[in-house]
Amino acid sequence: MKNKTKQNSTIKAKLKGALTDLSVDIFGYEKMVSKNIIKRTTYISNRIRIPKERLFIRLFQAEHQIKSLLYDNDKPLSSIPTEDLTYFFLDEQTAALGSIKNKIAFSIKQYLKDFAEANRIDDHSVRIWIHVKDEKVHVRAFQNEEFIKQIPLNSLIKYFK
């Protein structure tokens, strides 16, 4: 009997570990955010006349504040103010609310902190790159300029809910 209990707890631990990153987008939030990112990137691309495939949004923390920059491949183009960044992740009505800017900044900061802890790196060295290619949103994590891994968009946006 004791062996069976040990076996069940081992199976339970394996299942729990396998299901940690499993999530279902039943309300279509990830799809909506993905559409927003593609729409905003397309808008910026048309405005500055650079193909959207060359545009990257880089998120990071500096001096305990969230910074976001727009890049043309490896060339920095401009800073993205937090109030503009909200339009990438939220619908226009919600993004226009004054108080939402702080929520987005706090959510990104919390994600960077949790990601850093999970990967045993300094949270100020974590960089998140968001990129649109072939009408799909790609999110990659870096430690400074060193690639760590591809991350699912929903792992980032679940912090915004």
MOVEN-V267167 format. One line per field, one symbol per residue. ss: DSSP state (2 for helix, 1 for strand, 0 for the rest). phi: phi as a letter, one per 40 degrees, with the letter a starting at -180 (. if undefined). burial: # if it has 24 or more other ideal C-beta (glycine too) atoms within 12 Angstrom, else .. A space follows every 10 residues. Layout:
ss=???
phi=???
burial=???
//
This chain:
ss=0222222222 2222222220 0000000022 2222222222 2222222200 0222111111 1100111111 1100111110 0222222220 0222200002 2222222222 2222222200 0022211111 1110011111 1110011111 1022222222 0
phi=.ccccccccc cccccccccd ccabcccgcc cccdcccccc ccdcdccbfb dccccbbbba bafgbcbbbb bbfbbcbacb cdcccdccbb cccccccccc dccccccccc ccccccccbf bcccbcbbbb abafgbcbbb bbbfbccbac bcdccccccc c
burial=.......... .......... ........## .######### #..#...... .#..###### #....##### #........# .######### ....#....# #.###.###. ##..##.... ..#..##### ##....#### ##........ #.######## .
//
